[in-house]
């Protein structure tokens, strides 16, 4: 039996790895030339790979850690303390520990206590369904007050979810807070994990393991359609016109792409349900600098009008020596794919963003820039609105032999490589009879 997997992100690769080890004939297809999906990379210098979009793990991310251990690569896991901050009213505040929260003078002292106490409050919520009907605003204003919400959380939600911000489920935010809270040490500082050589290196090593187990990973090949005969999938059709027979097909794509692949064969109401789930795109600038902007790893930008929601100085986490002494900075922004900032040229987007960096860091000069890279992802973030659990499609599709595992189905968790691995291994177990 041949199993075709559409998508070489960590869901597809993890599924293929388990299936190939179990002796199944598996072929993975991806239109990108590199494995890893949104965790894929590009070369910095002659050989070092860097993620196109910033990535790290939390210490509680056990699924990805288990996979790395299975590969015998656990010595490549790096644990490091991170520094976070918030830019507001032309000032940078450090927010890496409970003491930093108490020193956050942008809020009155009582509101600082309410902000700090939020971490304890979210730990007490055991049933995420109890707040799923609430928006993030409705829930957070009730917990920490209007001033805290308007200053700390509202700008981030606006930059993250754009026009959808008022409809995002409180459950999405609850799980975010619980995840970050579980990655803090005894002194309240945050400990994060990275992979030696980067996530892209792990994706390459996972691909090599699939091939070594007898599987196949075909990159740079776009699947344009799922072939179906009398309700049974028979294979995949590539954009080149090639037809590849398969008995089982695992789709790991965004839901609208899955709908397009099955548009000629699946019931219209099922296709409509898939397309009902909305996505935001992401545009990310990666700067190679000859010096550092600050000592902070992650700065949330709480100023309106900025073309990025965060300044992530990657080399305040993974040392510059990894990248030949270059300092790596990510400038990330989520937006609808119709936003003018998503459609303008890369050069114009960089030119638009740089004055805002100058505003944050007055000493910054464009001469510091060694190179600027711009990456785009059309389906970067599923929009998890209130009562989103009612919208999640089943892994079983109306087409016999087609299974669907995507990042839009992992709710209440948010997308990430840890949950991608979990879902991929679940998919492999479903497709491997006992």
Secondary structure, 3 states (H helix, E strand, C coil): CEEEEECCCHHHHHHHHHHHHCCCEEEEEECCCCCCHHHCEEEECCCEEEECCCCCEECCCHHHHHHHHHCCCHHHEEEEECCEEEEECCEEEECCCHHHHHCCCCCCHHHHHHHHHHHHHHHCCCCHHHHCCCEHHHHHHHHHCHHHHHHHHHHHHHHHHHHHHHHEEHHHHHHHHHHHHCCECCCCCEEEEEECCCHHHHHHHHHHHHHHCCCEEEECCCEEEEEEECCEEEEEEECCCCEEECCEEEECCCHHHHHHHCCCCCCHHHHHHHHHCCEEEEEEEEEEECCCCCCCCEEEECCCCCCCCEEEEHHHCCCHHHHCCCEEEEEEEEECCCCHHHHCCHHHHHHHHHHHHHHHCCCCCHHHEEEEEEEEEEEEEECCECCHHHCCCCCECCCECEEECCHHHCCCCCCCHHHHHHHHHHHHHHHCCC
